[in-house]
Amino acid sequence: MIVCGGEALIDMVPVEMPGGKTGFLPYPGGSPYNTALAVGRLGAPVQFLGRLSRDFFGDLLIQRLIQNQVGTDLLVRSCEHSTLAFVRLEAGREPQYIFYTEGTADRSLSPVDIPAQLPAATRCIMFGSIAMTMEPVASAIESLIFREYARTAAQGKPGLVISVDPNIRPFMIQDRAAYVSRFEGWLRASTILKISAEDVAYIYPGLTLQASMEHVLRLGPRLVLVTQGSAGALAVLQRDTGALVRVQTPGIPVRVADTIGAGDTFHGAFLAWLELKGNLSPHQVASLTEGELSEALGFANKAASLVCTRHGANPPSLTEVEAFKE
C-alpha cells in the first residue's frame, strides 16, 4: 500500500463565462492528493494522510477520495477552512497559482496528528509539494519520514520506499538556501526523487541536469525521475553496485486542455506500476532491469499525457492507460 501525505486543497480553475467574463470552477486538488487519486484509479492500494476541513470543500475532497478507492483512515477532520488555490492558465506555460493557506486545515496538520504506526501493509510513503514549505505540516510529515526511515533501518528490515516530489512554487519559499538544505535532508531518507526539470534548475542553478541527478544519487536516493514536459521524461537508477542505468522516454503528442496534475499523475502512475508489479521496496527499485524501468517510465508518461487532455487534475484509469495509443 502507498501512503500519500500532504496538502489537499481546492483548485479554482478559470473558465470562460458569457459576455467574455472569466469565472472559476472548484476542483479538488493538491499535489499529494492528486497523486493518491492517480494511484487509486490505477488499482493500487492507497491511503491519504492529512488534515481536512469539515466545511463543504472538505466534504468534497473526502468524497472524491472515496469515489476513487483512496483510503481515508489516516485523515484528521478539523474546523479550519479549506485551502484555496487560484489558477492562471496561459498557452505554452506551466499553470500559475495563488494560494490562500493562512490558518487552513491541511496546513495545520501537526506532529500529534501523525499516527503512532502506519498500517502494516504500507510499502511506500509519498510526500512533498507546498506542504513542505508551511508549518506545522512540514515538520509533521518530516517527522513521519525520518521516524519510518530510522525504524526500518534499526530493525534491519528492507524498509519502505520513500518518494518525494518537491513540486516547487518559488513564491512559497522564503529562504531558498534553507529550503535546499532541508530538501537534501529528505533525500537522505528517500528511495525515489520525482522532480520536474524546472525544479532541478531552481534547486541546483549552477549544475547541469546530469550533474544534478548524479549529486542527488550521492545523497541517498536510488532513482531520480525527471519530467520534462513535452520532451518526455528521464530516469537515472543507481544499483547496489553503484552502476548507473539511464532511460529516457519521449513526449507523447496530445491535444492539451491544461497541464494541471500532470506531474502528480506521472508520480502516482510510476508508484502504482511498482506496486502492481510487486517491485515496491528499496532493493527491488534498485534491481529494476533497464526494460522494467523503461516500461514503468512509459506507463507513467502515458498517464500524465492523458491527464493533459482533460481540465483539472483528472487522472486516468488503468483501462484508459492500457488502451492509450501513442
Residue pairs with C-beta under 8 A, 6 or more apart in sequence:
1 44
1 45
1 46
1 47
1 71
1 119
1 121
1 122
1 123
1 124
1 275
2 36
2 39
2 44
2 45
2 46
2 47
2 122
2 123
2 124
2 125
2 126
2 271
2 272
2 275
2 280
3 46
3 47
3 48
3 49
3 74
3 118
3 119
3 122
3 124
3 125
3 126
4 32
4 33
4 35
4 36
4 39
4 46
4 47
4 48
4 49
4 125
4 126
4 127
4 268
5 32
5 48
5 49
5 50
5 74
5 125
5 126
5 127
5 131
5 141
5 144
6 30
6 31
6 32
6 33
6 50
6 106
6 127
6 128
6 129
6 130
6 131
6 132
6 137
6 141
7 30
7 31
7 32
7 33
7 50
7 83
7 106
7 107
7 129
7 130
7 131
7 137
8 28
8 29
8 30
8 32
8 33
8 48
8 50
8 52
8 61
8 83
8 106
9 29
9 30
9 33
9 61
9 82
9 83
9 84
9 85
9 99
9 104
9 106
10 26
10 27
10 28
10 29
10 57
10 60
10 61
10 82
10 83
10 84
10 85
11 26
11 27
11 28
11 29
11 85
11 87
11 260
11 312
11 313
12 24
12 25
12 26
12 27
12 84
12 85
12 86
12 87
13 24
13 25
13 26
13 27
13 87
13 89
13 258
13 260
13 311
13 312
14 22
14 23
14 24
14 87
14 88
14 89
15 22
15 23
15 24
15 25
16 22
16 23
17 23
24 86
25 312
26 57
26 60
27 260
27 311
27 312
27 313
28 60
28 61
28 64
28 313
29 85
29 260
29 261
29 312
29 313
30 83
30 85
30 106
30 129
30 131
31 128
31 129
31 130
31 165
31 167
31 263
31 264
32 48
32 50
32 126
32 127
32 128
32 129
32 131
32 264
33 48
33 50
33 61
33 65
34 261
34 264
34 265
34 268
34 313
34 315
35 126
35 165
35 264
35 265
35 267
35 268
35 271
36 46
36 47
36 48
36 65
36 70
36 126
36 268
37 64
37 65
37 68
37 70
37 268
37 313
37 315
38 261
38 264
38 265
38 267
38 268
38 269
38 272
38 303
38 307
38 315
39 46
39 70
39 268
39 269
39 271
39 272
39 275
40 46
40 65
40 68
40 69
40 70
41 68
41 69
41 315
41 316
41 317
41 318
42 268
42 269
42 272
42 273
42 276
42 303
42 315
42 316
42 317
42 318
42 321
43 69
43 272
43 276
43 317
43 318
44 271
44 272
44 275
44 276
45 71
45 121
45 275
46 69
46 70
46 71
47 70
47 71
47 72
47 73
47 74
47 119
47 122
48 65
48 70
48 71
48 72
48 74
48 75
49 74
49 75
49 114
49 115
49 144
50 74
50 75
50 76
50 106
50 109
50 131
51 75
51 76
51 77
51 78
51 80
51 105
51 106
51 108
51 109
51 113
51 137
52 58
52 61
52 62
52 75
52 76
52 77
52 78
52 82
52 105
52 106
53 77
53 78
53 79
53 80
53 81
53 82
53 104
53 105
54 77
54 78
54 79
55 81
55 82
57 81
57 82
57 84
58 77
58 82
58 105
61 82
62 72
62 75
65 71
65 72
66 72
73 119
74 115
74 118
74 119
76 109
76 113
78 105
78 108
80 103
80 104
80 105
80 107
80 108
81 103
81 104
81 105
82 104
82 105
82 106
83 99
83 100
83 101
83 104
83 105
83 106
83 107
84 99
84 100
85 97
85 98
85 99
85 100
86 97
86 98
86 100
87 95
87 96
87 97
87 260
88 95
88 96
88 97
88 98
89 95
89 96
89 258
90 96
94 198
94 229
94 259
95 258
95 259
95 260
97 169
99 130
99 169
99 172
101 107
101 130
101 134
106 131
106 137
107 131
107 134
107 135
107 136
107 137
108 136
108 137
109 131
109 136
109 137
109 140
109 141
110 136
110 137
110 139
110 140
111 136
111 139
111 140
111 143
113 140
114 140
114 141
114 143
114 144
118 125
118 148
122 160
123 160
123 161
123 275
123 280
123 281
124 160
124 161
124 162
124 163
124 271
124 274
124 275
124 280
125 144
125 145
125 148
125 160
125 161
125 162
125 163
126 163
126 164
126 165
126 267
126 268
126 271
127 141
127 144
127 145
127 162
127 163
127 164
127 186
128 164
128 165
128 166
128 167
129 165
129 166
129 167
130 167
130 169
130 172
131 137
131 138
131 141
132 138
132 141
132 142
132 166
132 182
132 183
132 186
133 169
133 172
133 173
133 179
134 172
142 182
142 185
142 186
145 162
145 186
145 189
145 190
146 189
148 160
148 162
149 159
149 160
149 162
149 189
152 158
152 159
152 160
153 159
158 281
158 282
158 283
159 191
159 281
159 282
160 191
160 282
161 191
161 192
161 271
161 274
161 280
161 281
161 282
161 285
162 189
162 190
162 191
162 192
163 190
163 191
163 192
163 193
163 194
163 267
163 271
164 186
164 187
164 190
164 192
164 193
164 194
165 193
165 194
165 195
165 263
165 264
165 267
166 183
166 195
166 199
166 203
167 196
167 199
167 263
167 264
168 198
168 199
168 202
168 203
170 176
170 202
173 179
176 202
180 203
183 203
184 219
187 193
187 216
187 219
187 220
187 221
188 219
188 220
189 220
190 220
190 221
191 221
191 222
191 223
191 282
191 285
192 221
192 222
192 223
192 224
192 225
192 270
192 271
192 285
193 216
193 221
193 223
193 224
193 225
194 225
194 227
194 263
194 266
194 267
194 270
195 203
195 224
195 225
195 226
195 227
196 226
196 227
196 228
196 229
196 263
197 209
197 226
197 227
197 228
197 229
200 209
200 212
200 213
200 226
203 212
204 211
204 212
204 215
207 215
209 226
209 234
213 224
213 226
213 234
213 236
214 236
214 244
216 224
217 224
217 236
217 238
217 244
221 238
222 237
222 238
222 239
222 282
222 285
222 286
223 235
223 236
223 237
223 238
223 285
223 286
223 288
224 235
224 236
225 233
225 234
225 235
225 266
225 267
225 270
225 297
225 300
226 233
226 234
226 235
227 233
227 262
227 263
227 266
227 304
228 234
228 251
229 251
229 259
230 251
230 253
231 250
231 251
232 248
232 249
232 250
232 251
232 252
232 301
233 248
233 249
233 266
233 297
233 300
233 301
233 304
234 246
234 247
234 248
235 246
235 247
235 248
235 293
235 297
236 244
236 245
236 246
237 244
237 245
237 246
237 247
237 285
237 286
237 288
237 293
238 244
238 245
238 286
239 245
239 286
239 287
240 283
240 286
240 287
245 288
245 290
245 293
247 290
247 293
247 294
247 297
248 297
249 294
249 297
249 298
249 301
251 301
251 305
252 301
252 302
252 305
252 326
254 305
254 306
254 308
254 309
255 309
256 308
256 309
257 308
257 309
257 310
257 311
258 308
258 311
258 312
259 308
260 307
260 311
260 312
260 313
261 307
261 312
261 313
261 314
261 315
262 304
262 305
262 307
262 308
263 304
264 313
264 315
265 300
265 303
265 304
265 306
265 307
265 313
265 315
265 316
266 300
266 301
266 303
266 304
267 300
268 303
268 315
269 299
269 300
269 302
269 303
269 304
269 315
269 321
270 296
270 297
270 299
270 300
271 280
273 295
273 296
273 299
273 300
274 280
274 284
274 285
274 296
277 292
277 296
278 284
279 285
279 288
279 292
288 296
299 321
302 321
302 324
302 326
303 315
303 316
303 321
305 324
306 315
306 316
306 320
306 321
306 324
307 313
307 314
307 315
307 316
316 324
